Amino acid sequence: MKYISRPLSQDPALTAMFPDTDPGTFFLDIETTGLRADESYLYLIGAADCSVGADGTAVWTYHAWFGREMLDEQKILREFLRFAGEHDTCVTFSGKRFDITYLNRCMQEYYLDSASFDHLIFQDYLSMLRPIQNLLSVSRSRLSVWEERTGRDREDSGCFLSGAEMSALFQNAPKPFPDEIMEALLLHNRCDLQSLVLLKRLLAYPALADQALTFTEKRNADGATLSAVLPEAMPLPVYRFSGDYECKIEGCCVTITVFESTDACRLYFPDFRNYYVVAGENGVIHKDLAALLPKEMCKKATPETCYQTVSGRFLPMPLPATESIRTATDGEASLTVLKRSFDAACGYVRAEDAYSDLSAYGREFLRCILSSAE
């Protein structure tokens, strides 16, 4: 078994992009000869953590425990457990599906005391980033696809190895195990960890939903334009639009342009089982009132037919298709969201409600933009 410790990257430009993180956090990626712990074995555990250097700057370190043969598997695990015991949080990409499950199975097979691993708080960026996958136009939630979206240029791009190729390279290596093959495997693992660390920057997008942003407003005859300064620059620009709005998030700025409309909207009621549609009438009535009418005039409402038509002036509000009513939080006035059809991706709020506090409307609009792309 060989332990390796070196800088996570030798590239100053890449190092400058690594976000700061708690010294108690480490990022984890393992390499194995297969997907099942009972049918394969572990030959490499890679980890990256951040400490504070003598000059006060963040220092990212790559740690690796490499086993040249199967007998090294238990040694790797024991040394890694000592490292894990010095931290409180472990970050993976799809770790719940693979890395964490695999390591737990290995520890059980060797009857190892896994208390230092079990106490960790596990964060899986696969699940944490999935809500913004569509927002950032990521086709599939795989590490390689996220790398492409962020423009990541891997150090091993000229000799990139798939998981199967890495396994074959390791298992077919001559004895004694060549250092150049070990370095090729370490390079791939280290590049994966670099990408995982860089993905932390993308968590700034879901965090926007909780920001108490103050919007400046500019009203016009067609609607309004709202602008706010973000607490930090976003790593990638986002542009969402429809016929009723435009939303741009770029750098430290978010700009929302909304257009007013007068087309009638519908207020959908989620408790549709309590309502009836009355023949010849527009909308629904409660079951208590329906009981007073002839049965042949009433028909049970469905989710699609359980609504009341609302007229007036409206401003757009994007929303998930399954959601018809949102209520603002943190003491803000509630905004009832209407739709023009049951499965619409965009909703509307009464213009007078939005104009009464356009900054609150802008915050709710941004929250909906972040969630409507799921």
N, C-alpha and C positions, 0 to 999 in steps of 0.2 A: 504494500500500500504506500502511495506517495501523496504527501500533502503539498499543495501549491498555494502560494499567496503572492499576489502581484496587483498592480493597479488595474482597475476595471477597464480602463482604456488608456492608451498612450497618446491618443489624439486630443490635444488641448481644446479644439473646437467642440468635439463631442463631449468631453468632460465638462465644459462650460454649460452644456445643455442639460446635464443631469440635475434634477430638482433636489432641493434639500429634503432630508427625511430624518425621522427620529433615529438616534443611534441604537435604539432598542429594536429596530425593524431590520429584517434581512429578506432578500429576494432569493427564491429557490428554484432550481431547475435540475432534474436528474436525467441520467442517460442509462438505459437498460437494454438488454438483448431481446426484450419482448414486452408485451403489454400486461401479462399476468405474472404476478410474483411467484406463483407456484410452478410456472413453466419456463421461467427465465431467471436472470439474475442481474443485479445492480453492479455497474462498474464505475460510475462517476456520479458524485453529488457536487453540484456547483452552487455557490451562494455569493451574494454581493451585499455588503453593508456599508454604511456611511458613518464616519467619525469626524471629529473636529480637529483640524491640523493645528500646528503650533502658531500659525499666522491667523487662526480663526476661520479659515475657509474649510469647506466640506472636502473630505478625502474619501473617495470611493475605492473599496478594495474587493478584489475577486478572490474567493477562497474555493479550493477544489480538493476533493478527496478521490484519488484515482486508484482503482484496483487493477493490476495487470493480469489477475487470474481470479477464478471463482472463489478461492480460499480467502481472498481479501475482502469479500463482501461484508463479513461481520466486523472486521477492523474498520472499514469505512463507516459503518453505522455507529460504532462506538465513538469514534473521533468526532463525527458529525453531532452526536447527541451532546457532547461537551460544548460544542460551539452553540447549539440551539439553546442550551441552558443559560447562556449569557444574553439572550434576547427575549422579547416578549411578544413580538408580532412577526408572522411569516407571510410573505406575499408570493403568490404563484399565478400562473396562467393555466387555467383548467386543472388546478391542483386537486380540487375536490373529486374530479373524475379519475385522475391518474396519480400525480406525484405523492399526495398525502396518503391515498389509499395504498399505493404500492409500498411506501416506507413503513406504514403501520403493519402491513402483512409481513414484511421482512423482519421487523422487530419482534413480532409474535413468534416467528419461526425460530429465532435464536434466543427466545426468552429474555430479551433485553429489557432493562428498566427504562421505559419510555416516558417517565414522568416529566423530564425536561422538554420533551417534544409535545406531550399532551397538554401542557399548560399554556401553549402558545395560542395567540389569537390569529386565526387564519383568514386572510383576505384573498379572494380569488378574482383577479382582474377580468377574467372571462365573464363572470356574472355582473361585475361592477360596471363594465363598459357596454354590456349588451343594450341597456336602455338608450344609449346614444349611437348605436351602430348605424341606424338609418339616418340620424341627424347628420353624421359625418360621411354618409354614402359609402359605408363599408359593406361589401357584398356578403362576406362570410366572416364569422367571428373566429378567425384563426390568427395566430401570432404573425404568420407570414403576410396575411392580408392587411393586418393593422400596420405592419412595417411598410408595405407599399403605399398605404394611404398617407402615412406621415412622412414619406419621402426618405425613409431610412436607407442609407447605403452601408450595408454590412461589410465589415473588414474581410469576411470570408466569401464575398459574393463571387469571386473568381473560381472558387473551389467549394461551393456550397454542397453540403451532404444532406440527404434526406435521413429520416430516422432509420429506415431500413438499410441504407448505405452505411451509416455509422455503425450499426450493429454488425453488418457483414465485415466491415473493415476491422473492427475490434476482434471478432471471433476468428477471423482468418489471418490475423497478424502472426508472423513467425516468432519463435522463441530464441533468445530472450526478446521481450517486447521492445520494438524500436521506439526511441524517443520521438522520432519525427511523426509516427502515427499517433502517439499520445498527444503531441502538440496540435495535430490536426483536430483531434476530438475535443481537446480543451478549447481550441479557438471557436469551434461551433457553439459549444456550451456557453462560453463567455459572451459571444455575440447575442445569443438568446437572452442572456441576463441583461445585457446593455439595452436591448429592445424593451424588455420588461420594465426596467427602471424608467425609460423614457415614456412609457405609457402612462406613468403616474401623472404626467402633465395634462393628459386628456380628462382627468377627473375634475378639472376646473370647470368643465361644461355642466355636469349635473349639479355642481356646487353653486352655479349661478341661480338656481331656483330658490336658494335660501338667502341670497344677497338682498339687503334692504336698499336697493338702488333708488336714486332720485332722478327722475326724468325731467328734462326740460321739454317744453312743448311749443309747437308752432301750428296754430289753427289756420285753416283755409276753408274755402267754400265746399271743397270735396271731402274734407276730413281733417286729419292732423298728422304731423310728424313728431315723433318722440325720440329723444336722444339721451343716452346716459354714458357716463365714464365708468368703466369696469375697474375693479381693484387691481387686476393684473391682466397682462396681455394674453389673449387666447392663442394657442399654438397653431391652429388652423382656422381659416375663414369659413363662415357658414352663411349661406344665403338661401332663405326660404321665401317663397312667394305664391300668391294665388291672384285671382282677379280682384280680390278685395284688400289685399295687403302685401307689403314687402317687408322683410326683416333681414337685416344684415348684422352679423357679429364678426368683427375683424379687429385684431389688435386689442386695444383698450376701449373700443367703442362698440355700442350697440345702437342701431338706428331702426326704428319701426315706423313705417308709413301705412296708415289705414285710410280706407275710403268709405264714406258713408253711403248707405243704401236705404231704400224705402220698401223693398219687396217684403211681403208678409212672411213671418216666421212662425214656427210651431214650438210650443212648450210641451215637451214629452214628460209624462208622469211615469216613474219607474214602477210604481205599484199598480200595474195595469189590471191585475185581477180584481181590483176594487172598482173598476169602471166599466161602463157600457156605452156602446155607440147607438145613438137613436136615429132611426130611419128619417131621412129628410133634414137632419140637423147637422151643423158643422161642429165637430168636436165631440167630447164625451161628457157623460154625467156620472156622478157617484152612484154606487149600487143602492144606497139608501133612497135616492130619488128615483132610480130606475124601477124600484119595487112598486112605485105608485102608478106606473104606466103599463099599458097592455104588453104582455110578453112578446107578442109578434112584432112590436115596434123596437124592441131592444135586442142587441147582439153583444155578446161579451167582447170586450176590447182585447186587442193583441198589443205586443210592444210597438208594432208599427202604426197602429191606429189610435193609440191612447195619447191624444194630444189636444191642446187648445190652440187655435190660431190667434196670433198676436200681430197687430198692425202698429206702425210707427216708424221711427228713424232708428237705424241700427249701425253699430260698428262691429267689425269681425273679431272673432276670438277662436283661434285654432283649438282643437280638442281631440282626444282619442275618440274613435268612432263609437265606442261602447259607453261613452259618458255624455250625459245630456245636461247635467247641472253641476257647476263648480261653485264652491263657496270660498271666498278669499279668507286668508288666515291672518294671524297677528293683529287682530283688532280692526282690520280694514273692512269697509262696507262690502256686503256680499254682492256678487255679480251673478245674476241668473243667466245662464247660457241657453239660448234658443237655437233651433236648427231648422233648415228648410226641407230636410228629408231625414228619415230615421238613421240611415247609414252615412250621413254627411261627415266629411273629415273636418269641416270648418263650422264653427258655431257663430252666434251673434249675441251681442248684449244691447240693451236699450242705450241709445246715444246719450240720453240725458243722464243715465247712471254713470257712463264712462266719463262724460265731460265734467261731472261733479268732482272728480279727482283723477285726472289723466295720468298722474304718476303712479297711482295704485293700479289703474287699468294697465299701464305699461308693464308693471311688475307681474301682474297676472297673465298678461299676454306672453311675456317671456317664459314664464313657467309652463304655459301651455305649448309653446313652441318646442321646448325641451322634452315634453312628454308626448306630444302628438306625433313625434317622429319614431316612436317605439314600434 
